[in-house]
Amino acid sequence: MYPLHREREQPIFSARAHVFQIDPDTKRNWLPASKHAVTVSFFYDVSRSVYRIISVGGTKAIINSTVTPNMSFTKTSQKFGQWADSRANTVYGLGFSTELQLQQFADQFKEVREAARLAREKSQERFELSNPALNIAAPQLSQELSEERHSPPPLLTVNGPGDEKLFRSKSADVELTVEKERVKKMLSEGSVCEMNLEAELFTLQDSNAKLVAALQEANGSVEQWKKQLAEYQEETDRLRDQVAELETQLGHPAAAQTGGEELSKSLEELEALLNVKDQEIHNLQSKKTDVGELEKEREEAIERLQELETRNTELEDRVQNAEKTLASSQDEREQAVVEVRQIIEVLDVKIGDLNDLRLSLAKLIDK
């Protein structure tokens, strides 16, 4: 694992995503390499003409992958992609928050891979120019490889009554090979679907945790809003009582003559304060509806989780059935191999008998 040399490596592109790595034991399940979304960046090493994908989580590098021309980035869902790194002996997966971010990362990966291919070709050209002996030997080697590639393979012919049985065994072997490839394809497709479902399940669990936290925070806020609402209602009742007392005082002639203007101003201020409190009460009631929407989203997320678990169970059943089919196909193939070996032994005995007969006939002719 190479460290990051800031003086010679230049950042090209960065994005934020959830990082996963394939399980080294099963090679089927995804293991989260980061608890939250982290920054994933492309770097270019000027001195070595090497492109790398690097992501650091905390104090350690969770991705350090050198891009080669043989690599390919595959989008397995709308927000998830993966690529294999043979040097690190692992498969990396990235889960993005939007489909646009995934597309941008895939385009950048394609450009970097093409740049790595051009850099490798240039380095090979420089190496060939600096070593003329390789240029002389290269045509001869390519010609020998071409002759070997176009030469027909040797044919195995056996004469005798066992030809029909041997042909049937070979065709059965071919059918078993085709069946084995088909089962392997089913297993690989099931594994990819299962990995995508696990990645989506992890994303939904993360979203569900966020919704639960937001719901708990909203419930706490609702309790606080209820207390504030009760206080505002008490203060409103108190202000209304004061307004009623002021109106009663305004009903007396002596009081009305001495403090009419002051009471009118106080009444206007109290009405303005009541309007403000009513507006705050209205705002608190509108926030209650937001809590209901959060609860509805949480229920929908739980339903989706249950559906994903059901689909995961179905996929596991399909994989188990495919493994059983593969095992039975392997047993049939082994049985066919045993039959072929028995036929070969019988043919060897018959060929020996024919050879003895030919020698006996030759001796009779010589006599």
Buried (B, 14 or more C-beta within 10 A) or exposed (E): EEEBEEEEBEEBBBBBBBBBBBBEEEEBEBBBBBEEBBEBBBBBBEEBBBBBBBBBBEEEBBBBBBBBBEBEBEBBBEBBBBBBBEEBEBBBBBBBBEEEBBBBBBEBBEBBBEBBBEBBEEEEEEEEEEEEEEEEEEEEEEEEEEEEEEEEEEEEEEEEEBEEBBEBBEEBBEBBEEBBEBBEEBBEBBBBBBBBBBBBBBBBEBBBEEBEEBBEEBEEBBEEBEEEBEEBEEEBEEBEEEBEEBEEBBEEEEBEEEBEEEBEEBBEEBEEEBEEBEEBBEEBEEEEEEBEEBEEBBEEBEEBBEEBEEBBEEBEEBBEEBEEBBEEBBEBBEEBEEBBEEBBEBBEEBEEEEEEEEEEEEEEEEE
